[in-house]
Amino acid sequence: MSGMAEFRRYGLALLSCCAALALSLVLGEPLVWFTLAVLASTLYGGIGAGIGAGIGAGIGAGIGAFAASVCALAFLVPMPHILVFVAAALVVVVLVEAKQRAEARARKTEELFNTRLTVDSIPGMVGTLTPDGQPEFQNTRLLEYLGRTSEQMKDWPAIIHPMDSDRVVQAWLQSTATAAPLDVEHRGIVADGSYRWFSNRGLPMLDRSGKILRWFHLVTDVDDRKRAEEALRASELNLRLIVECIPGIVLTLTAAGTLEFANGQALAFFGKSLEELKEWLQYVHPEDHARVAALYRSAIDTGRNLDFECRMVRADSVNRWLHCRGLPYTAADGERTRWYLLLTDIDERKRAEDSLRASENDLALIIETIPGLVWCASPDGSITYVNRRILTHMGTTLEAVKNGGWADFLHPEDRDRVVEAWLHSVATGESYGVQARFRKSSGDYVWFQTLSQLGCDDEGHRTRWFGLLVDINDMKLVEEVLRNTQSKLARATQVATGSELSASIAHEMNQPLAAVVANGHACLRWLSAQPPNIAKALESADRIIRDAKGAGEVASRIRALFKRAAPAKVVLDLNDAVGEVVRLLQAEITKKHIQMELELTEGLSAVTADRIQLQQLLFNLLQNGIEAIDQAGDQVGRSPGHLSVRTRRDGSSAIVVEIADSGIGLANPSQIFDAFFTTKENGMGMGLAICRSIVESHGGRLWAESNSGPEASGSGTTFFFTLPIDTEVAP
């Protein structure tokens, strides 16, 4: 392009000189025409073209002079005059060119100033470079941000991070070579010495011929954006890792329901690619397909959450139960943009549930068919289940026995006791066992033994109460018959021992009666004296009254002992009862030379008992001891024996009575309380059985121990029995 321009400039000078020569030959005035040619060439072609035109004018003038001499033209100007004129014209041309160049430089300077002013006013970091890439100008914002001067900016590659420098330089060289725009991101050092990310965009300014005149660069700090992008990429990577590591099948769908993502678990489960899973409903079990498709389409249309269970075909062609949960993502404007689905394999759980249901059905069948009344309750004691036998027996429904309604079927006399025992077991977790009467559907009351045990899991947490009702009505009837029989046998025992008590009764009666007679005679003597001794007589009368009362008490005790009267429990002192029975047997004890020892603890609490039965109990045990001592004396030829009675308190709830003898002893103390078991030749085997029945009816316990061990005999026996303390009168 520059060669063509030069050709035009100098071609114009040549044409101008030729035209001036032609005109001067035709019209004359060569000076005028050659002057105009030089001026025109200078103005339109520049100083070079003007000089060329001047040279051409000189040559043309010579040619014109020669032609004029040949043609004898008179109008030609002499040669020296022409040369002076041409020189003057050249001076004019040079001055004009100088002025034009000065004006051009001024315009260029003003243009550069305006450019710099414009660049410095741009609200950004902007710089300009020469066509070959040398820094030319940088606005204030760029220099201040980078902390550099314009001179330092000439070494701009030093600003680039070493890891990015080669890449940026190569991109810049490529742009300068091809005039292509530059767009590169890199890290650069800023004023505080740290590196930040920048976006560097450069555009070339071209002239009409496509030549690069200048480069304009816009530098933008994108460090925050890059960090945000890095954080977003890290978050996306972390999210993808989470999604891939979730032990479940994760799917994402578009708002229209088209599958767009499936994690590795999904692809591995189905053994399909993402494209093959686009129609994922085809892998639903045929029996579940219609239901699932309807739920899926309804959720897509309405935006409701998905929550269902279905069977789906795994990669190995095995149907597995999956639980599907789907949630739509709704943007701020309320528009649904995506669906997220999580499918969890619950096949093992479903199989376990089926097994549990089958087990529960089997258990329910067993419970309903066993010949017993079974019930269950929650840990707080609320009835949760009763088998059909209970409902049939009571003629009621499950709802009627729930929430404490079962207590309405108890006998009124048993209700408070049973409810209190049940509440105690619920509060403490102790096993529950009571006997009570329940109303049947016929309205009759039947005795049941209620048993219940609290179930706990492996960690010891309460789960439920399991209970059983056992019909013991027949057993209760037998016990009633047995009690009546025992009462009759006890009466027979009382009568049978009457003869043995005769001597003791006579001794007991003779002693106070003899005292009455003696005191009566004394009273008469004191009254017959002269003068009568009234004071002594009154003393004798008082003793008569005292001994008479004693005889009356003996008679009352003997009468009550043999009287068939209903048991009447009263509050009494156990030590007094022991003393009364010992006095009844004192004659026999003395007769058989037995040493009697009483260790009665003072201040014992009162007990509630039937006096006659308690006396019979003590009488039988003491009589057994006397007979055992007597048998031991016959066998070894020794006498006297030893018999002791001790009373003591056992904690805060009972009193213990110990009756020890030095008799023949027992080989098996636990067997002697069985009915009809006896160690006597003429014994009935009912005495100790009756004694145990009496103690148990008073809420106590009776047992025996051999004095030298369970397998020894001949060293005596100790009988123990306990009676509960009457807490209402206990100190």
C-alpha positions in Angstrom: 0.0 0.0 0.0 2.9 2.5 0.7 4.5 1.8 -2.7 1.3 2.7 -4.5 1.0 5.9 -2.5 4.6 6.9 -3.5 3.9 6.2 -7.1 0.8 8.4 -7.0 2.7 11.2 -5.4 5.6 11.3 -7.8 3.4 10.4 -10.8 1.4 13.5 -10.0 4.6 15.6 -10.0 5.6 14.1 -13.4 2.1 14.7 -14.9 2.1 18.3 -13.6 5.5 19.1 -15.2 4.4 17.5 -18.5 1.2 19.5 -18.5 3.1 22.7 -17.6 5.5 22.0 -20.6 2.7 21.5 -23.0 0.9 24.6 -21.9 4.0 26.7 -22.0 4.8 25.5 -25.6 1.3 26.3 -26.7 0.4 29.3 -24.7 3.7 30.7 -23.6 4.4 31.9 -20.1 6.4 28.8 -19.0 7.3 30.4 -15.7 3.7 30.5 -14.7 2.8 27.0 -15.7 5.9 25.4 -14.1 5.4 27.3 -10.9 1.9 26.1 -10.7 3.1 22.5 -11.3 5.6 22.7 -8.5 3.0 24.2 -6.1 0.4 21.6 -7.0 2.8 18.7 -6.6 4.0 20.0 -3.2 0.4 20.6 -1.9 -0.9 17.2 -2.9 2.2 15.1 -2.8 4.3 16.6 -0.1 7.8 18.0 -0.1 9.2 15.0 -1.9 6.8 15.4 -4.8 7.4 19.2 -4.8 11.2 18.7 -5.2 10.6 16.2 -7.9 8.3 18.6 -9.7 11.0 21.3 -9.4 13.5 19.1 -11.0 10.9 18.2 -13.7 10.2 21.9 -14.2 13.9 22.6 -14.8 14.1 19.8 -17.3 10.9 20.9 -19.0 12.2 24.5 -19.2 15.3 23.2 -20.9 13.3 21.2 -23.3 11.1 24.2 -24.0 14.1 26.4 -24.7 15.6 23.9 -27.1 12.3 23.6 -28.8 12.0 27.3 -29.0 15.5 27.6 -30.5 14.7 25.0 -33.0 11.3 26.5 -33.8 12.7 30.1 -33.5 10.1 30.9 -30.8 10.6 34.4 -29.5 8.6 34.1 -26.3 11.0 31.8 -24.4 12.5 33.2 -21.1 16.2 33.1 -20.6 17.4 30.1 -18.6 18.9 31.9 -15.6 15.8 33.7 -14.9 13.9 30.5 -14.9 16.3 28.8 -12.4 15.9 31.7 -9.9 12.2 31.5 -10.1 12.3 27.7 -9.5 14.5 28.2 -6.5 12.1 30.7 -5.1 9.2 28.4 -5.7 11.0 25.6 -3.9 11.6 27.8 -0.9 7.9 28.6 -0.8 7.1 24.9 -1.0 9.5 24.0 1.8 7.9 26.7 4.1 4.4 25.4 3.3 5.4 21.8 4.0 7.0 22.8 7.3 3.9 24.5 8.4 1.8 21.5 7.5 4.0 19.2 9.4 3.9 21.5 12.5 0.1 21.6 12.3 0.1 17.7 12.0 2.3 17.4 15.0 0.1 19.7 17.0 -3.0 17.8 16.0 -1.3 14.5 17.0 -0.2 16.0 20.3 -3.7 17.2 21.0 -5.2 13.9 20.0 -2.8 12.0 22.3 -3.7 14.4 25.2 -7.4 13.9 24.6 -6.8 10.2 24.4 -4.9 10.1 27.7 -7.5 12.3 29.4 -10.3 10.0 28.2 -8.4 6.9 29.3 -7.7 8.4 32.7 -11.3 9.3 33.2 -12.6 5.7 32.5 -13.9 4.2 35.8 -11.6 1.2 35.4 -8.0 0.2 35.1 -7.0 1.0 31.5 -3.7 1.2 29.6 -2.5 1.7 26.0 0.4 0.0 24.2 2.2 0.8 21.0 1.6 -1.5 18.0 4.6 -3.6 19.0 3.4 -4.1 22.6 5.4 -1.5 24.5 3.5 0.2 27.3 2.5 3.7 26.4 0.1 5.1 28.9 -1.7 3.8 32.1 -4.5 5.6 33.9 -4.1 6.5 37.5 -6.4 3.8 38.8 -4.2 1.1 37.3 -1.0 2.6 38.6 -2.3 3.1 42.1 -3.9 -0.4 42.3 -0.6 -2.1 41.1 1.6 0.3 43.1 3.9 1.0 40.2 5.0 4.0 38.0 4.7 4.3 34.3 8.4 3.6 34.0 8.0 0.4 36.0 5.1 -0.7 33.8 7.4 -1.1 30.9 8.5 -4.3 32.4 4.9 -5.6 32.6 5.8 -9.4 32.5 7.3 -9.0 36.0 3.9 -8.2 37.3 2.4 -11.5 36.1 2.5 -14.5 38.5 5.4 -16.8 37.5 2.9 -19.7 36.9 0.9 -17.6 34.5 3.7 -15.5 32.8 4.5 -17.8 29.9 0.9 -18.3 29.1 0.1 -14.6 29.1 3.2 -13.7 27.0 2.3 -16.3 24.4 -1.2 -15.0 24.2 0.0 -11.4 23.8 2.5 -12.3 21.0 -0.3 -14.2 19.2 -2.6 -11.1 19.4 0.1 -8.6 18.2 1.0 -10.9 15.3 -2.6 -11.4 14.1 -4.3 -8.2 15.4 -6.8 -10.5 17.2 -8.3 -9.3 20.5 -6.6 -10.4 23.7 -8.7 -12.0 26.5 -6.8 -13.8 29.2 -7.1 -14.2 33.0 -4.0 -14.3 35.2 -2.7 -13.6 38.6 -0.8 -10.3 39.1 0.9 -8.7 42.1 -0.8 -5.6 43.6 0.3 -2.7 45.7 0.2 -4.7 49.0 2.5 -7.5 47.6 -0.3 -10.0 47.3 -1.4 -11.8 44.1 -4.9 -11.3 42.8 -6.7 -12.6 39.7 -7.2 -10.2 36.8 -9.1 -10.3 33.6 -7.0 -8.7 30.9 -8.8 -7.7 27.7 -7.0 -5.9 24.8 -8.4 -4.5 21.5 -6.2 -3.0 18.7 -7.0 0.4 17.1 -6.5 0.0 13.3 -6.3 2.6 10.5 -8.1 2.4 7.2 -5.5 0.2 5.8 -5.7 -2.3 8.8 -2.5 -1.2 10.3 -2.4 -1.3 14.2 -2.1 2.2 15.5 -2.4 1.5 19.2 -3.6 -1.2 21.7 -6.2 -0.5 24.4 -6.2 -2.8 27.4 -8.9 -3.0 30.2 -7.7 -4.7 33.4 -10.4 -5.9 35.8 -9.9 -7.4 39.3 -11.8 -10.8 39.2 -10.2 -12.2 42.4 -13.5 -12.3 44.3 -15.2 -13.9 41.4 -12.5 -16.5 41.0 -12.6 -17.3 44.7 -16.3 -17.6 44.5 -16.0 -19.8 41.5 -13.4 -21.9 43.2 -15.6 -22.2 46.3 -18.5 -23.1 44.1 -16.5 -25.7 42.3 -15.3 -27.1 45.6 -18.9 -27.1 46.9 -20.1 -28.8 43.7 -17.4 -31.3 44.0 -18.2 -31.9 47.6 -21.9 -32.2 46.8 -21.1 -34.6 44.0 -18.9 -36.7 46.3 -21.7 -36.7 48.9 -24.3 -37.7 46.3 -22.0 -40.4 45.0 -21.3 -41.7 48.5 -24.9 -41.7 49.8 -25.9 -45.3 50.4 -28.9 -44.9 48.2 -30.1 -44.2 44.7 -30.2 -40.5 43.9 -32.0 -39.1 40.8 -32.6 -35.6 39.7 -35.4 -34.8 37.2 -36.4 -31.7 35.4 -39.6 -29.9 36.3 -41.3 -31.9 33.6 -40.1 -35.2 35.0 -37.3 -36.0 32.6 -34.3 -37.7 34.2 -31.2 -35.6 34.0 -28.8 -37.1 36.7 -28.3 -40.5 38.4 -25.5 -41.2 40.9 -23.2 -44.1 40.7 -25.3 -46.1 43.1 -28.3 -45.8 40.7 -26.2 -46.8 37.6 -24.7 -49.8 39.5 -28.1 -50.9 40.9 -29.9 -50.9 37.5 -26.8 -51.8 35.5 -27.8 -49.1 32.9 -26.4 -45.9 31.5 -28.0 -42.5 32.2 -29.6 -42.5 28.8 -31.1 -46.0 29.3 -32.5 -44.8 32.7 -34.5 -42.0 31.1 -37.5 -44.2 31.1 -36.9 -45.5 34.7 -40.5 -46.4 35.3 -40.2 -49.4 33.0 -38.0 -51.1 35.7 -40.9 -51.0 38.2 -42.4 -54.4 39.0 -45.5 -55.0 36.8 -47.8 -55.4 39.9 -46.6 -52.0 41.2 -46.2 -50.1 37.8 -49.7 -48.7 37.5 -49.8 -47.4 41.1 -46.3 -45.9 40.9 -46.9 -44.3 37.5 -50.1 -42.7 38.8 -48.4 -41.3 41.9 -45.5 -40.1 39.9 -47.6 -38.3 37.3 -49.8 -36.8 40.0 -46.7 -35.4 41.9 -45.3 -33.9 38.7 -48.6 -32.2 37.9 -49.4 -31.0 41.4 -46.0 -30.5 43.0 -46.9 -32.8 45.9 -44.1 -34.8 47.6 -43.5 -38.3 46.5 -43.4 -41.1 49.1 -44.1 -44.7 48.1 -42.7 -48.2 48.2 -42.4 -50.5 45.2 -40.4 -53.4 43.7 -37.9 -52.6 41.0 -35.7 -54.9 38.9 -32.0 -54.9 39.8 -29.2 -55.4 37.4 -29.1 -59.2 38.2 -32.9 -59.4 37.3 -33.9 -59.7 41.0 -36.8 -57.7 42.2 -36.0 -55.6 45.3 -38.2 -53.4 47.5 -37.3 -49.7 47.3 -38.6 -46.8 49.3 -38.9 -43.7 47.0 -39.0 -40.2 48.4 -39.1 -37.2 46.0 -39.1 -33.5 46.7 -39.5 -30.6 44.2 -37.2 -27.6 44.3 -39.1 -24.4 44.0 -37.4 -21.1 43.0 -38.0 -17.8 44.7 -40.6 -16.9 42.1 -42.6 -20.1 43.0 -41.7 -22.0 39.8 -40.7 -25.6 40.2 -37.3 -26.1 38.5 -36.1 -29.6 39.5 -37.1 -32.8 41.3 -34.8 -34.7 43.7 -35.5 -38.4 44.3 -33.9 -40.8 46.8 -34.5 -44.5 46.5 -33.5 -46.6 49.4 -33.3 -50.4 49.3 -35.6 -51.7 52.0 -35.9 -55.3 50.8 -34.3 -56.7 54.0 -36.6 -54.6 56.1 -39.6 -55.8 54.1 -38.6 -59.4 54.5 -38.1 -58.9 58.2 -41.5 -57.3 58.5 -43.1 -60.2 56.6 -41.2 -62.6 58.9 -42.3 -60.6 62.0 -45.9 -60.5 60.8 -45.8 -64.3 60.2 -44.3 -64.7 63.7 -46.9 -62.5 65.3 -49.6 -64.4 63.5 -48.2 -67.7 64.8 -47.9 -66.2 68.3 -51.4 -64.9 68.2 -52.6 -68.3 67.0 -50.8 -70.0 69.9 -52.1 -67.5 72.4 -55.6 -67.8 71.2 -55.5 -71.6 71.2 -53.7 -72.4 74.5 -56.0 -73.4 77.3 -55.3 -70.3 79.3 -56.3 -66.7 79.8 -53.5 -64.4 78.4 -53.2 -60.7 78.5 -50.6 -58.0 77.9 -50.1 -54.4 79.2 -47.9 -51.5 78.3 -45.1 -50.5 80.7 -47.4 -48.0 82.4 -49.9 -50.7 83.2 -52.5 -50.0 80.5 -54.1 -53.2 79.1 -53.2 -53.6 75.4 -54.3 -57.1 74.6 -56.4 -59.9 76.0 -57.0 -63.2 74.2 -60.4 -64.4 73.1 -60.8 -66.7 76.1 -60.8 -63.8 78.5 -63.4 -61.9 76.5 -65.6 -65.0 76.3 -65.1 -65.8 80.0 -66.1 -62.3 81.1 -68.6 -61.6 78.3 -67.0 -58.3 77.4 -64.8 -56.5 74.8 -61.2 -55.4 74.7 -62.3 -51.7 74.9 -64.2 -52.5 78.1 -61.1 -53.9 79.9 -58.7 -51.1 78.7 -57.9 -48.0 80.8 -58.5 -49.8 84.1 -61.9 -51.2 83.1 -60.7 -54.7 84.1 -61.1 -53.7 87.8 -64.9 -53.6 87.3 -64.8 -57.4 86.9 -63.2 -57.9 90.3 -65.1 -59.0 93.4 -65.8 -55.9 95.5 -63.9 -57.4 98.4 -60.8 -58.0 96.3 -60.8 -54.9 94.1 -58.8 -52.5 96.3 -56.2 -55.2 97.2 -55.6 -56.3 93.7 -55.5 -52.8 92.2 -53.0 -51.7 94.9 -50.8 -54.7 94.2 -50.9 -54.1 90.4 -50.0 -50.4 90.8 -47.1 -51.4 93.1 -45.7 -53.8 90.5 -46.1 -51.2 87.7 -44.2 -48.7 89.8 -41.4 -51.0 90.8 -41.2 -53.5 88.0 -41.6 -56.4 90.4 -43.4 -59.6 89.3 -47.1 -59.5 90.0 -49.0 -62.4 91.5 -52.3 -62.3 93.4 -55.4 -64.4 93.9 -58.8 -62.8 93.3 -62.3 -63.4 92.2 -63.4 -62.3 88.7 -67.0 -62.1 87.5 -67.9 -64.4 84.7 -70.4 -63.7 81.9 -73.0 -65.5 84.0 -72.5 -63.1 86.9 -70.8 -65.7 89.2 -67.4 -65.0 90.7 -64.6 -67.4 90.1 -61.2 -67.6 91.8 -58.1 -66.9 89.6 -54.4 -66.8 90.2 -53.1 -63.7 88.3 -49.4 -63.9 87.3 -47.5 -61.2 85.3 -43.9 -60.6 84.4 -42.4 -57.4 83.0 -40.5 -57.9 79.7 -37.4 -55.9 78.9 -35.2 -55.5 75.8 -31.4 -56.1 75.6 -30.7 -52.7 77.0 -33.0 -53.2 80.0 -35.8 -50.9 78.8 -39.3 -52.0 79.7 -41.3 -53.3 76.8 -44.6 -54.7 78.1 -46.2 -56.8 80.8 -47.1 -60.4 80.0 -49.9 -61.9 82.2 -51.7 -65.1 82.7 -55.0 -65.9 84.5 -55.1 -69.4 86.0 -58.5 -70.8 87.1 -58.0 -71.9 90.8 -61.6 -72.0 91.7 -61.6 -75.8 92.2 -58.4 -75.5 94.3 -60.0 -72.9 96.4 -63.0 -75.1 97.1 -60.6 -78.0 98.0 -58.8 -75.6 100.4 -62.1 -74.6 102.0 -62.9 -78.3 102.5 -59.5 -78.9 103.9 -59.8 -75.9 106.3 -63.1 -77.3 107.5 -61.5 -80.7 107.9 -58.6 -79.2 109.8 -61.0 -77.3 112.1 -62.8 -80.6 112.9 -59.5 -82.4 113.4 -58.3 -79.5 115.7 -61.5 -80.0 117.7 -60.9 -83.7 117.9 -57.3 -83.0 119.0 -58.6 -80.7 121.7 -61.0 -83.4 122.9 -58.3 -86.1 122.7 -56.0 -84.1 124.8 -58.7 -83.4 127.4 -57.7 -86.4 129.5 -54.1 -85.4 129.4 -55.1 -81.9 130.6 -57.2 -83.2 133.4 -54.3 -83.5 135.9 -53.1 -80.0 134.9 -56.7 -78.6 135.2 -57.1 -80.2 138.6 -53.8 -78.8 139.8 -54.7 -75.4 138.4 -58.1 -75.5 140.1 -57.0 -77.1 143.4 -54.3 -74.5 144.0 -56.6 -71.4 144.0 -59.5 -73.3 145.7 -57.2 -74.5 148.4 -56.0 -71.0 148.9 -59.6 -69.8 149.1 -60.4 -72.4 151.8 -57.3 -71.5 153.8 -58.0 -67.8 153.6 -61.6 -68.5 154.6 -60.6 -70.3 157.7 -58.1 -67.5 158.5 -60.8 -64.9 158.1 -63.1 -66.8 160.5 -60.3 -67.0 163.1 -59.6 -63.3 162.9 -63.3 -62.5 163.3 -63.7 -65.0 166.2 -60.8 -63.5 168.2 -61.6 -61.3 171.2 -61.6 -58.6 170.2 -62.1 -59.4 166.5 -59.1 -58.5 164.3 -61.0 -56.7 161.6 -57.9 -55.6 159.7 -56.5 -59.1 159.4 -60.0 -60.4 158.5 -60.2 -57.9 155.6 -56.8 -59.0 154.3 -58.0 -62.6 154.3 -61.2 -61.6 152.5 -59.2 -59.8 149.9 -57.0 -62.9 149.3 -60.2 -65.0 149.1 -61.5 -62.7 146.3 -58.2 -62.8 144.5 -57.9 -66.6 144.5 -61.5 -67.0 143.5 -60.9 -64.8 140.5 -57.8 -66.8 139.6 -59.9 -70.0 139.7 -62.5 -68.3 137.6 -59.9 -67.3 135.0 -58.6 -70.9 134.9 -62.1 -72.1 134.3 -62.7 -69.6 131.5 -59.5 -70.5 129.7 -60.4 -74.2 129.9 -63.9 -73.6 128.7 -62.7 -71.4 125.7 -60.2 -74.1 124.8 -62.8 -76.7 124.4 -65.6 -74.5 123.1 -66.2 -74.7 119.3 -66.4 -71.0 118.7 -65.6 -69.0 115.6 -62.0 -67.5 115.6 -62.0 -64.0 117.1 -58.8 -62.1 116.5 -57.9 -59.5 119.1 -54.9 -57.4 120.0 -52.9 -59.3 122.7 -49.5 -59.5 124.3 -47.7 -62.6 123.1 -45.7 -63.0 126.4 -49.0 -63.2 128.3 -50.2 -65.9 126.0 -47.0 -67.9 126.5 -47.3 -67.6 130.3 -50.9 -68.8 130.3 -50.1 -72.0 128.3 -47.0 -72.7 130.4 -49.1 -72.4 133.6 -51.6 -75.0 132.1 -48.7 -77.4 131.5 -46.8 -76.6 134.7 -48.1 -79.6 136.6 -46.9 -82.0 133.8 -43.6 -80.2 133.5 -43.0 -80.5 137.2 -44.2 -84.1 137.2 -41.6 -85.1 134.6 -38.8 -83.2 136.2 -38.3 -80.9 133.2 -36.4 -77.7 133.7 -38.5 -74.9 132.2 -36.8 -71.7 131.0 -38.6 -68.6 129.9 -36.7 -65.7 128.1 -39.5 -63.3 127.2 -38.3 -60.0 125.8 -39.9 -57.0 127.5 -41.7 -54.4 125.5 -42.7 -56.6 122.6 -45.1 -55.0 120.2 -48.7 -56.3 120.2 -50.0 -58.8 117.7 -53.4 -59.5 116.4 -54.4 -63.1 116.8 -57.1 -65.5 117.9 -56.3 -66.2 121.6 -57.7 -69.8 121.6 -55.9 -70.8 118.4 -52.7 -69.2 119.6 -53.0 -71.1 122.9 -53.6 -74.3 121.0 -50.5 -73.6 118.9 -48.3 -73.0 121.9 -49.9 -76.0 123.8 -49.2 -78.4 120.9 -45.6 -77.3 120.4 -44.8 -77.4 124.2 -46.6 -80.8 124.5 -44.5 -82.1 121.6 -41.4 -80.9 123.4 -42.4 -82.6 126.7 -43.1 -85.8 124.9 -39.8 -85.7 123.0 -37.9 -85.1 126.3 -39.8 -87.9 127.9 -38.9 -90.3 125.0 -35.2 -89.3 125.2 -35.3 -90.0 129.0 -36.7 -93.5 128.4 -34.1 -94.3 125.8 -30.9 -93.1 127.6 -32.1 -93.4 131.1 -31.4 -89.8 132.0 -33.5 -87.0 133.5 -34.3 -84.2 133.8 -34.8 -82.7 130.4 -34.7 -79.0 129.3 -37.4 -77.0 127.7 -37.2 -73.3 126.8 -39.4 -70.6 125.3 -37.9 -67.4 123.9 -39.6 -64.4 122.3 -37.8 -61.7 120.4 -38.5 -59.0 117.8 -37.4 -59.7 114.1 -36.8 -56.3 112.6 -39.8 -54.0 112.5 -42.4 -56.3 111.1 -42.6 -59.5 113.1 -42.1 -61.3 116.4 -40.3 -64.6 116.6 -41.1 -67.4 119.2 -38.6 -70.2 119.7 -39.5 -73.4 121.6 -36.4 -75.6 122.1 -36.3 -79.0 123.8 -33.5 -81.5 124.6 -35.6 -84.4 123.4 -35.0 -87.2 120.9 -34.7 -84.8 118.0 -35.8 -85.1 114.3 -34.0 -86.6 111.3 -35.9 -84.6 108.8 -37.5 -81.4 110.3 -39.0 -80.3 107.1 -41.2 -83.4 106.7 -42.9 -83.3 110.1 -45.5 -80.6 109.1 -47.0 -82.8 106.4 -50.5 -84.1 107.1 -50.6 -87.6 108.6 -46.8 -87.8 109.1 -46.0 -88.7 112.7 -43.0 -90.0 114.8 -45.2 -91.2 117.6 -46.5 -94.7 117.8 -50.1 -93.6 118.5 -50.0 -90.2 116.8 -52.5 -89.1 114.2 -49.9 -86.9 112.3 -52.2 -83.8 112.3 -51.0 -81.8 115.3 -48.1 -80.0 113.5 -50.1 -79.7 110.3 -52.8 -77.9 112.3 -50.1 -75.7 113.9 -48.8 -74.6 110.6 -52.3 -73.9 109.3 -52.9 -71.7 112.4 -49.6 -69.8 111.9 -50.2 -69.2 108.2 -53.8 -68.1 108.8 -52.3 -65.3 111.0 -49.8 -64.3 108.2 -46.8 -66.0 109.9 -44.4 -68.9 109.2 -43.6 -72.1 111.1 -40.5 -74.2 110.8 -38.2 -76.5 112.8 -34.5 -77.1 113.0 -32.4 -79.8 114.6 -30.2 -78.5 117.3 -27.1 -80.3 115.9 -27.7 -80.2 112.2 -30.3 -81.4 109.6 -29.0 -85.0 109.5 -28.5 -85.5 113.3 -30.9 -86.7 116.0 -30.9 -87.1 119.7 -29.9 -83.5 120.6 -33.3 -81.9 120.6 -35.3 -79.7 118.2 -36.2 -76.0 118.1 -39.5 -74.9 116.7 -39.8 -71.3 115.3 -42.8 -69.4 114.3 -43.4 -65.7 113.4 -46.4 -63.5 113.8 -46.7 -60.0 112.2 -46.7 -57.0 114.4 -49.9 -55.0 114.5 -48.6 -51.7 113.0 -51.6 -49.7 114.1 -50.8 -50.3 117.8 -47.1 -50.9 117.5 -44.9 -48.3 119.3 
